[in-house]
């Protein structure tokens, strides 16, 4: 995703402020800062843009998920339901707090299937983590109803979908906690970074302490601060935050370009009746970061993906065979390969994932996702659309003959 495509004078100015002050750490050294607190400024901007009471920036999207889970009190032996289609960071974060990631089937939204979620709940379930992959969301209304019924936390992993909305709310703000990634290839970037949003004062208070070794941040003497509970170091530097400030200001512009380019491609593909699209839940508006299409069969999807490359169409992904985003290639999770010893409780819990996920396979086997870039000219997008139609039709014609 294309935040890095829009680096310019705005990012340089914000970073130069930090270098001129010489304070790269977000805490302390107040006399040197000349009033600049970039991480704090980014948090305020993020909360305002996402229409939440609170935001906490951290060192990565993985850190955001980890901090959010810890702040929700999720830990040893607790189960967190997550989809089979995501990035490995989702289950890494769950494992990092001692909890158990429980894989669950997706539906035609390419995210959690609420019926499969309901069937996966046990007495150990503490949270549901929908992952809004490739710019669009899960059926959040249904998932929230499940959480209310079973008294569970709804944690939105919106790392790939910042700027999308659901029920007129920015994605990430619908659940109890929402998380974003600001790494180099996200819609907006800090280079490395992440963010947590919430309307819970309790979760917000825990987050700003937990991500900084448990510091209470009371007073103006860092060495005299107390530590109400254990924490770890997930702080974001001022340099990273400075880049994020400028990038967040560009979010609406970025979304506008993505939607324009997405629309050109989708309208062109509408001439191919065999191509269908992922379902965006009612009241949802995607971020248009990817155009996600279904072919009629897995075989056709594989051939179409290959044909797209042969026709010079780059940045198209066949996730079904991807090492990092689909459960089939997560042997390190499924086979419990870890440098540190996993607890017996976690080892036992992970056994639940050693099963087939036929519903997920049926959707992912037919899916191709096409990245939407910002720096394409209209002529380039139009040419790309033509090549995509040509490539897919060539495969369909051969399948008939």
Secondary structure, DSSP 8 states (H G I E B T S, - for coil): --GGGG--HHHHHHHHHHHHHT--SSSS-GGGSTT--HHHHHHHHHHHHTT-SEEEEES-HHHHHHHHHHHTT--TT-EEEEESBS-THHHHHHHHTT-EEEEE-B-TTSSB-HHHHHHH--TTEEEEE-B-GGG----HHHHHHHHHHHT-EEEEE-TT-TT-EETTEETTSSSSEEEEE-BTTSSS--BS-EEEEES-HHHHHHHHHHTBTTB---SS-GGG--BSS---B----HHHHHHHHHHHHTHHHHHHHHHHHHHHHHHHHTT-TT-EE----TTEE---SEEEEE-SSHHHHHHHHHHHHHTT--SEE-GGG-TTTBGGG-HHHHTT--SS---HHHHHHHGGG-S--HHHHHHHTTEEEEE--SS--HHHHHHHHHHHHHHHHHHHHHHH-
